[in-house]
Amino acid sequence: MKKGNKNRIMIAVLVVLVLILLAEILIWMKGVRQKQEDEEEVESTEVVSTIEEESSEINTEEESSETETETAQEVFYPEPKYQFQTEEIVVEVPNITKEYTVAWVSDLHMVTDHETSDDILAEDLDAVKIRYDFFQTPDGVHGEDLLPEVIDFLNYGTFDGIIFGGDMLDYCSVSNMEKLTSEFARLNKKVPVLYIRADHDYGFWYGGEGFTETDAENMHKEMEDGDDLYDKYLDFGEFVILGVNRSTKDMFPEQYSILDEMFVSAASEGKPVIVATHVPYASQVDDTNEVTLYDRSIEIRNKIYYWGGGNYVPNDVTTNFLNNIYKEDTSVVEVLAGHLHGSWDGNLTEQVRQHIFEPAYLGSVGIIRFVPEDEGDE
């Protein structure tokens, strides 16, 4: 082989070797770069994951803290400073499986007006002052100062429901309603409330020419319960409490229709019924009561102060409602009432009892324990 050809072959071989070496170097460098990128991506992912985990932990801690704060706010209520007298009764209810405790407050007759205003006329101010002085506790606490204590008492206690049995106001005025509304707004929202109004809650006697009963009704409708006739009940699943609104007047047909439908619904579900009314009902067996309702009414009011006599002779609509209570196969177990301004307990019929509570303006709050039938005898 010639020398020139031999040299060219060697050069070609060297070139091929160099190219192979360069290719391997390039492949190695690419591998190193890819590894670095992978490591960086892993690190970045770990950082992001760590940040997300830390953020999640922070959010969880914040949410937990907020929940704990909300829970703490929900369960903490101040103990009332006023020492209320409690009027406790036990009501046996058939077919219920546990005890329920319900508070009753009525006849506070709160007055907050102390000077003339758009709805309190100057010529009525003396009458308002007399009413203010009359409705106070034996130790001198007036309704405007007692109502916040009532709300504290209800929030501080353990109740399954609350009934306001009417005459929380002595009359309806802007000042009285502002106080009532603001205090009601403090009630524990977890406890269901039934507020049945009576004549004094709607009364506009000192309102002047520009203040009407419609104005009073509209003010009550703006309260949290809406003062809706269709919502005048507390349903505990095993039994129901039906509220009779404006019981100082004869029942109008629409109201009777609503209540009658509630009676039918409760009966169809086999639920015992408790009736909550402001004005009590006449006893059909009064001569069997230890103290007759008639005698108690004459003693306190010097007249018949319940439906069934005196100024409370029921019309046909009201009579139809009362028959739901008086009939032998009634689903009603108990009637709860106020209005008399004195306590009474006795039988309306052989099947149904009635309890009338002391007025709240004397510093009294009623507590009703609904217990399974026969448990009250233990």
Contacts in CASP RR format, 6 or more apart in sequence:
PFRMAT RR
TARGET T0000
AUTHOR 0000-0000-0000
METHOD contacts of the structure
MODEL  1
MKKGNKNRIMIAVLVVLVLILLAEILIWMKGVRQKQEDEEEVESTEVVST
IEEESSEINTEEESSETETETAQEVFYPEPKYQFQTEEIVVEVPNITKEY
TVAWVSDLHMVTDHETSDDILAEDLDAVKIRYDFFQTPDGVHGEDLLPEV
IDFLNYGTFDGIIFGGDMLDYCSVSNMEKLTSEFARLNKKVPVLYIRADH
DYGFWYGGEGFTETDAENMHKEMEDGDDLYDKYLDFGEFVILGVNRSTKD
MFPEQYSILDEMFVSAASEGKPVIVATHVPYASQVDDTNEVTLYDRSIEI
RNKIYYWGGGNYVPNDVTTNFLNNIYKEDTSVVEVLAGHLHGSWDGNLTE
QVRQHIFEPAYLGSVGIIRFVPEDEGDE
74 188 0 8 1.000
74 190 0 8 1.000
77 152 0 8 1.000
77 155 0 8 1.000
77 156 0 8 1.000
77 157 0 8 1.000
77 188 0 8 1.000
78 152 0 8 1.000
78 155 0 8 1.000
78 156 0 8 1.000
79 152 0 8 1.000
79 156 0 8 1.000
80 149 0 8 1.000
80 150 0 8 1.000
80 152 0 8 1.000
80 153 0 8 1.000
80 156 0 8 1.000
81 149 0 8 1.000
81 152 0 8 1.000
82 141 0 8 1.000
82 146 0 8 1.000
82 149 0 8 1.000
82 153 0 8 1.000
82 363 0 8 1.000
84 149 0 8 1.000
84 150 0 8 1.000
84 153 0 8 1.000
84 363 0 8 1.000
84 364 0 8 1.000
84 365 0 8 1.000
85 358 0 8 1.000
85 362 0 8 1.000
85 363 0 8 1.000
85 364 0 8 1.000
85 365 0 8 1.000
86 364 0 8 1.000
86 365 0 8 1.000
86 366 0 8 1.000
86 367 0 8 1.000
87 104 0 8 1.000
87 343 0 8 1.000
87 357 0 8 1.000
87 358 0 8 1.000
87 364 0 8 1.000
87 365 0 8 1.000
87 366 0 8 1.000
87 367 0 8 1.000
88 366 0 8 1.000
88 367 0 8 1.000
88 368 0 8 1.000
88 369 0 8 1.000
89 345 0 8 1.000
89 355 0 8 1.000
89 366 0 8 1.000
89 367 0 8 1.000
89 368 0 8 1.000
89 369 0 8 1.000
90 368 0 8 1.000
90 369 0 8 1.000
90 371 0 8 1.000
90 376 0 8 1.000
91 274 0 8 1.000
91 333 0 8 1.000
91 334 0 8 1.000
91 353 0 8 1.000
91 355 0 8 1.000
91 368 0 8 1.000
91 369 0 8 1.000
91 370 0 8 1.000
91 371 0 8 1.000
92 333 0 8 1.000
92 371 0 8 1.000
92 372 0 8 1.000
92 373 0 8 1.000
92 374 0 8 1.000
92 375 0 8 1.000
92 376 0 8 1.000
92 377 0 8 1.000
93 238 0 8 1.000
93 239 0 8 1.000
93 272 0 8 1.000
93 274 0 8 1.000
93 333 0 8 1.000
93 334 0 8 1.000
93 370 0 8 1.000
93 371 0 8 1.000
93 372 0 8 1.000
93 373 0 8 1.000
94 272 0 8 1.000
94 333 0 8 1.000
94 373 0 8 1.000
95 238 0 8 1.000
95 239 0 8 1.000
95 270 0 8 1.000
95 272 0 8 1.000
95 373 0 8 1.000
96 238 0 8 1.000
96 239 0 8 1.000
96 272 0 8 1.000
96 370 0 8 1.000
96 371 0 8 1.000
96 372 0 8 1.000
96 373 0 8 1.000
97 238 0 8 1.000
97 372 0 8 1.000
98 372 0 8 1.000
99 369 0 8 1.000
99 370 0 8 1.000
99 371 0 8 1.000
99 372 0 8 1.000
99 375 0 8 1.000
100 160 0 8 1.000
100 161 0 8 1.000
100 236 0 8 1.000
100 369 0 8 1.000
100 370 0 8 1.000
101 158 0 8 1.000
101 159 0 8 1.000
101 160 0 8 1.000
101 161 0 8 1.000
101 367 0 8 1.000
101 368 0 8 1.000
101 369 0 8 1.000
101 370 0 8 1.000
102 159 0 8 1.000
102 160 0 8 1.000
102 161 0 8 1.000
102 162 0 8 1.000
102 163 0 8 1.000
102 234 0 8 1.000
102 241 0 8 1.000
102 367 0 8 1.000
102 368 0 8 1.000
102 370 0 8 1.000
103 154 0 8 1.000
103 159 0 8 1.000
103 161 0 8 1.000
103 162 0 8 1.000
103 163 0 8 1.000
103 365 0 8 1.000
103 366 0 8 1.000
103 367 0 8 1.000
103 368 0 8 1.000
104 163 0 8 1.000
104 165 0 8 1.000
104 336 0 8 1.000
104 357 0 8 1.000
104 365 0 8 1.000
104 366 0 8 1.000
104 367 0 8 1.000
104 368 0 8 1.000
105 150 0 8 1.000
105 154 0 8 1.000
105 162 0 8 1.000
105 163 0 8 1.000
105 164 0 8 1.000
105 165 0 8 1.000
105 168 0 8 1.000
105 360 0 8 1.000
105 365 0 8 1.000
105 366 0 8 1.000
106 164 0 8 1.000
106 165 0 8 1.000
106 166 0 8 1.000
106 167 0 8 1.000
106 168 0 8 1.000
106 278 0 8 1.000
106 338 0 8 1.000
106 339 0 8 1.000
106 357 0 8 1.000
106 359 0 8 1.000
106 360 0 8 1.000
107 165 0 8 1.000
107 166 0 8 1.000
107 167 0 8 1.000
107 338 0 8 1.000
107 339 0 8 1.000
107 341 0 8 1.000
107 357 0 8 1.000
107 359 0 8 1.000
107 360 0 8 1.000
107 361 0 8 1.000
108 135 0 8 1.000
108 143 0 8 1.000
108 146 0 8 1.000
108 147 0 8 1.000
108 150 0 8 1.000
108 167 0 8 1.000
108 168 0 8 1.000
108 169 0 8 1.000
108 359 0 8 1.000
108 360 0 8 1.000
108 361 0 8 1.000
109 131 0 8 1.000
109 135 0 8 1.000
109 143 0 8 1.000
109 167 0 8 1.000
109 168 0 8 1.000
109 169 0 8 1.000
109 170 0 8 1.000
109 200 0 8 1.000
109 359 0 8 1.000
109 361 0 8 1.000
110 135 0 8 1.000
110 142 0 8 1.000
110 143 0 8 1.000
110 144 0 8 1.000
110 146 0 8 1.000
110 147 0 8 1.000
110 168 0 8 1.000
110 169 0 8 1.000
110 170 0 8 1.000
110 176 0 8 1.000
110 179 0 8 1.000
110 180 0 8 1.000
111 128 0 8 1.000
111 131 0 8 1.000
111 132 0 8 1.000
111 135 0 8 1.000
111 142 0 8 1.000
111 143 0 8 1.000
111 144 0 8 1.000
111 170 0 8 1.000
111 171 0 8 1.000
111 176 0 8 1.000
112 144 0 8 1.000
112 173 0 8 1.000
112 175 0 8 1.000
112 176 0 8 1.000
112 178 0 8 1.000
112 179 0 8 1.000
113 120 0 8 1.000
113 125 0 8 1.000
113 128 0 8 1.000
113 132 0 8 1.000
113 173 0 8 1.000
113 175 0 8 1.000
113 176 0 8 1.000
113 206 0 8 1.000
114 129 0 8 1.000
114 132 0 8 1.000
115 125 0 8 1.000
116 122 0 8 1.000
116 125 0 8 1.000
117 173 0 8 1.000
117 174 0 8 1.000
117 175 0 8 1.000
118 174 0 8 1.000
118 211 0 8 1.000
119 173 0 8 1.000
119 174 0 8 1.000
119 175 0 8 1.000
119 206 0 8 1.000
119 207 0 8 1.000
119 208 0 8 1.000
119 210 0 8 1.000
119 211 0 8 1.000
120 128 0 8 1.000
120 173 0 8 1.000
120 175 0 8 1.000
120 206 0 8 1.000
120 207 0 8 1.000
121 206 0 8 1.000
121 207 0 8 1.000
121 208 0 8 1.000
124 205 0 8 1.000
124 206 0 8 1.000
124 207 0 8 1.000
127 206 0 8 1.000
128 206 0 8 1.000
131 170 0 8 1.000
131 171 0 8 1.000
132 142 0 8 1.000
135 142 0 8 1.000
135 143 0 8 1.000
135 170 0 8 1.000
135 361 0 8 1.000
136 142 0 8 1.000
136 143 0 8 1.000
136 361 0 8 1.000
137 146 0 8 1.000
137 361 0 8 1.000
137 362 0 8 1.000
137 363 0 8 1.000
138 362 0 8 1.000
141 149 0 8 1.000
141 363 0 8 1.000
143 361 0 8 1.000
144 179 0 8 1.000
146 360 0 8 1.000
146 361 0 8 1.000
146 363 0 8 1.000
147 168 0 8 1.000
147 179 0 8 1.000
147 180 0 8 1.000
147 183 0 8 1.000
148 183 0 8 1.000
148 186 0 8 1.000
150 183 0 8 1.000
150 360 0 8 1.000
150 365 0 8 1.000
151 183 0 8 1.000
151 184 0 8 1.000
151 186 0 8 1.000
151 187 0 8 1.000
153 365 0 8 1.000
154 162 0 8 1.000
154 187 0 8 1.000
154 188 0 8 1.000
154 191 0 8 1.000
154 365 0 8 1.000
155 186 0 8 1.000
155 187 0 8 1.000
155 188 0 8 1.000
159 191 0 8 1.000
160 191 0 8 1.000
160 192 0 8 1.000
160 236 0 8 1.000
161 191 0 8 1.000
161 192 0 8 1.000
161 193 0 8 1.000
161 194 0 8 1.000
161 234 0 8 1.000
162 187 0 8 1.000
162 191 0 8 1.000
162 192 0 8 1.000
162 193 0 8 1.000
162 194 0 8 1.000
163 193 0 8 1.000
163 194 0 8 1.000
163 195 0 8 1.000
163 196 0 8 1.000
163 234 0 8 1.000
163 241 0 8 1.000
163 276 0 8 1.000
163 336 0 8 1.000
164 193 0 8 1.000
164 194 0 8 1.000
164 195 0 8 1.000
164 196 0 8 1.000
165 195 0 8 1.000
165 196 0 8 1.000
165 198 0 8 1.000
165 276 0 8 1.000
165 278 0 8 1.000
165 338 0 8 1.000
166 195 0 8 1.000
166 196 0 8 1.000
166 197 0 8 1.000
166 198 0 8 1.000
166 200 0 8 1.000
166 201 0 8 1.000
166 278 0 8 1.000
166 338 0 8 1.000
167 198 0 8 1.000
167 199 0 8 1.000
167 200 0 8 1.000
167 201 0 8 1.000
167 278 0 8 1.000
167 339 0 8 1.000
167 359 0 8 1.000
168 180 0 8 1.000
168 195 0 8 1.000
168 200 0 8 1.000
168 201 0 8 1.000
168 360 0 8 1.000
169 176 0 8 1.000
169 177 0 8 1.000
169 180 0 8 1.000
169 200 0 8 1.000
169 201 0 8 1.000
169 203 0 8 1.000
170 176 0 8 1.000
170 200 0 8 1.000
171 200 0 8 1.000
171 203 0 8 1.000
171 204 0 8 1.000
171 205 0 8 1.000
171 206 0 8 1.000
172 201 0 8 1.000
172 202 0 8 1.000
172 203 0 8 1.000
172 204 0 8 1.000
172 215 0 8 1.000
172 216 0 8 1.000
172 219 0 8 1.000
172 220 0 8 1.000
173 204 0 8 1.000
173 206 0 8 1.000
173 207 0 8 1.000
173 211 0 8 1.000
174 219 0 8 1.000
177 219 0 8 1.000
177 220 0 8 1.000
180 223 0 8 1.000
181 222 0 8 1.000
181 223 0 8 1.000
181 224 0 8 1.000
184 193 0 8 1.000
184 195 0 8 1.000
184 223 0 8 1.000
184 224 0 8 1.000
184 225 0 8 1.000
185 224 0 8 1.000
187 193 0 8 1.000
192 234 0 8 1.000
193 225 0 8 1.000
194 232 0 8 1.000
194 233 0 8 1.000
194 234 0 8 1.000
194 241 0 8 1.000
194 243 0 8 1.000
194 276 0 8 1.000
195 223 0 8 1.000
195 225 0 8 1.000
195 227 0 8 1.000
196 232 0 8 1.000
196 243 0 8 1.000
196 244 0 8 1.000
196 245 0 8 1.000
196 247 0 8 1.000
196 276 0 8 1.000
196 277 0 8 1.000
196 278 0 8 1.000
197 220 0 8 1.000
197 227 0 8 1.000
197 245 0 8 1.000
197 246 0 8 1.000
197 278 0 8 1.000
198 246 0 8 1.000
198 247 0 8 1.000
198 248 0 8 1.000
198 278 0 8 1.000
198 279 0 8 1.000
198 339 0 8 1.000
199 246 0 8 1.000
199 248 0 8 1.000
199 249 0 8 1.000
201 216 0 8 1.000
201 220 0 8 1.000
202 213 0 8 1.000
202 216 0 8 1.000
202 217 0 8 1.000
202 220 0 8 1.000
202 246 0 8 1.000
203 213 0 8 1.000
203 216 0 8 1.000
204 211 0 8 1.000
204 212 0 8 1.000
204 213 0 8 1.000
204 215 0 8 1.000
204 216 0 8 1.000
217 227 0 8 1.000
220 226 0 8 1.000
220 227 0 8 1.000
221 227 0 8 1.000
221 228 0 8 1.000
225 231 0 8 1.000
227 245 0 8 1.000
229 245 0 8 1.000
229 254 0 8 1.000
229 255 0 8 1.000
229 258 0 8 1.000
230 258 0 8 1.000
232 242 0 8 1.000
232 243 0 8 1.000
232 244 0 8 1.000
232 245 0 8 1.000
232 258 0 8 1.000
233 240 0 8 1.000
233 241 0 8 1.000
233 242 0 8 1.000
233 243 0 8 1.000
233 262 0 8 1.000
234 240 0 8 1.000
234 241 0 8 1.000
235 241 0 8 1.000
237 271 0 8 1.000
238 271 0 8 1.000
238 272 0 8 1.000
239 271 0 8 1.000
239 272 0 8 1.000
239 273 0 8 1.000
239 274 0 8 1.000
239 333 0 8 1.000
239 370 0 8 1.000
240 262 0 8 1.000
240 266 0 8 1.000
240 271 0 8 1.000
240 272 0 8 1.000
240 273 0 8 1.000
240 274 0 8 1.000
241 273 0 8 1.000
241 274 0 8 1.000
241 275 0 8 1.000
241 276 0 8 1.000
241 336 0 8 1.000
242 259 0 8 1.000
242 262 0 8 1.000
242 263 0 8 1.000
242 266 0 8 1.000
242 273 0 8 1.000
242 274 0 8 1.000
242 275 0 8 1.000
242 276 0 8 1.000
243 259 0 8 1.000
243 275 0 8 1.000
243 276 0 8 1.000
243 277 0 8 1.000
244 251 0 8 1.000
244 259 0 8 1.000
244 275 0 8 1.000
244 276 0 8 1.000
244 277 0 8 1.000
244 278 0 8 1.000
244 321 0 8 1.000
245 255 0 8 1.000
246 255 0 8 1.000
247 277 0 8 1.000
247 278 0 8 1.000
247 279 0 8 1.000
247 307 0 8 1.000
247 339 0 8 1.000
248 278 0 8 1.000
248 279 0 8 1.000
248 339 0 8 1.000
250 314 0 8 1.000
250 315 0 8 1.000
250 317 0 8 1.000
250 318 0 8 1.000
251 259 0 8 1.000
251 315 0 8 1.000
251 317 0 8 1.000
251 318 0 8 1.000
251 321 0 8 1.000
252 317 0 8 1.000
253 317 0 8 1.000
256 317 0 8 1.000
256 318 0 8 1.000
256 320 0 8 1.000
256 321 0 8 1.000
259 321 0 8 1.000
259 324 0 8 1.000
260 320 0 8 1.000
260 321 0 8 1.000
260 324 0 8 1.000
263 273 0 8 1.000
263 324 0 8 1.000
263 331 0 8 1.000
266 272 0 8 1.000
266 273 0 8 1.000
266 331 0 8 1.000
267 331 0 8 1.000
270 331 0 8 1.000
271 331 0 8 1.000
272 331 0 8 1.000
272 332 0 8 1.000
272 333 0 8 1.000
273 330 0 8 1.000
273 331 0 8 1.000
273 332 0 8 1.000
273 333 0 8 1.000
274 332 0 8 1.000
274 333 0 8 1.000
274 334 0 8 1.000
274 335 0 8 1.000
274 336 0 8 1.000
274 370 0 8 1.000
275 325 0 8 1.000
275 332 0 8 1.000
275 334 0 8 1.000
275 335 0 8 1.000
275 336 0 8 1.000
276 335 0 8 1.000
276 336 0 8 1.000
276 337 0 8 1.000
277 335 0 8 1.000
277 336 0 8 1.000
277 337 0 8 1.000
277 338 0 8 1.000
278 337 0 8 1.000
278 338 0 8 1.000
278 339 0 8 1.000
279 305 0 8 1.000
279 306 0 8 1.000
279 307 0 8 1.000
279 312 0 8 1.000
279 337 0 8 1.000
279 338 0 8 1.000
279 339 0 8 1.000
280 293 0 8 1.000
280 305 0 8 1.000
280 306 0 8 1.000
280 307 0 8 1.000
280 335 0 8 1.000
280 337 0 8 1.000
280 338 0 8 1.000
280 339 0 8 1.000
280 340 0 8 1.000
280 344 0 8 1.000
280 354 0 8 1.000
280 356 0 8 1.000
281 306 0 8 1.000
281 307 0 8 1.000
281 308 0 8 1.000
281 322 0 8 1.000
281 325 0 8 1.000
281 335 0 8 1.000
281 337 0 8 1.000
281 348 0 8 1.000
281 354 0 8 1.000
282 293 0 8 1.000
282 306 0 8 1.000
282 307 0 8 1.000
282 308 0 8 1.000
282 309 0 8 1.000
282 348 0 8 1.000
283 289 0 8 1.000
283 292 0 8 1.000
283 293 0 8 1.000
283 346 0 8 1.000
283 347 0 8 1.000
283 348 0 8 1.000
283 349 0 8 1.000
283 354 0 8 1.000
284 326 0 8 1.000
284 348 0 8 1.000
284 349 0 8 1.000
285 347 0 8 1.000
285 348 0 8 1.000
285 349 0 8 1.000
285 350 0 8 1.000
286 292 0 8 1.000
286 293 0 8 1.000
286 294 0 8 1.000
288 347 0 8 1.000
289 346 0 8 1.000
289 347 0 8 1.000
290 346 0 8 1.000
291 344 0 8 1.000
293 306 0 8 1.000
293 344 0 8 1.000
293 346 0 8 1.000
293 354 0 8 1.000
294 304 0 8 1.000
296 340 0 8 1.000
296 342 0 8 1.000
296 344 0 8 1.000
297 303 0 8 1.000
297 304 0 8 1.000
297 305 0 8 1.000
297 306 0 8 1.000
297 340 0 8 1.000
298 304 0 8 1.000
300 340 0 8 1.000
300 341 0 8 1.000
300 342 0 8 1.000
301 340 0 8 1.000
301 341 0 8 1.000
303 310 0 8 1.000
303 311 0 8 1.000
304 310 0 8 1.000
304 311 0 8 1.000
304 312 0 8 1.000
305 312 0 8 1.000
305 339 0 8 1.000
305 340 0 8 1.000
306 312 0 8 1.000
306 337 0 8 1.000
306 339 0 8 1.000
306 340 0 8 1.000
307 314 0 8 1.000
307 318 0 8 1.000
307 322 0 8 1.000
308 314 0 8 1.000
314 322 0 8 1.000
324 330 0 8 1.000
324 332 0 8 1.000
325 332 0 8 1.000
325 335 0 8 1.000
325 348 0 8 1.000
325 349 0 8 1.000
325 352 0 8 1.000
326 348 0 8 1.000
326 349 0 8 1.000
326 352 0 8 1.000
328 349 0 8 1.000
328 351 0 8 1.000
330 349 0 8 1.000
330 351 0 8 1.000
330 352 0 8 1.000
332 351 0 8 1.000
332 352 0 8 1.000
333 351 0 8 1.000
333 352 0 8 1.000
333 353 0 8 1.000
334 352 0 8 1.000
334 353 0 8 1.000
334 354 0 8 1.000
334 355 0 8 1.000
335 348 0 8 1.000
335 352 0 8 1.000
335 353 0 8 1.000
335 354 0 8 1.000
335 355 0 8 1.000
336 354 0 8 1.000
336 355 0 8 1.000
336 357 0 8 1.000
336 368 0 8 1.000
337 354 0 8 1.000
337 355 0 8 1.000
337 356 0 8 1.000
337 357 0 8 1.000
338 356 0 8 1.000
338 357 0 8 1.000
338 359 0 8 1.000
339 356 0 8 1.000
340 356 0 8 1.000
341 358 0 8 1.000
341 359 0 8 1.000
342 356 0 8 1.000
342 357 0 8 1.000
342 358 0 8 1.000
342 359 0 8 1.000
343 355 0 8 1.000
343 356 0 8 1.000
343 357 0 8 1.000
343 358 0 8 1.000
344 354 0 8 1.000
344 355 0 8 1.000
344 356 0 8 1.000
345 353 0 8 1.000
345 354 0 8 1.000
345 355 0 8 1.000
345 356 0 8 1.000
346 353 0 8 1.000
346 354 0 8 1.000
346 355 0 8 1.000
347 353 0 8 1.000
347 354 0 8 1.000
348 354 0 8 1.000
355 368 0 8 1.000
357 364 0 8 1.000
357 366 0 8 1.000
358 364 0 8 1.000
358 366 0 8 1.000
END
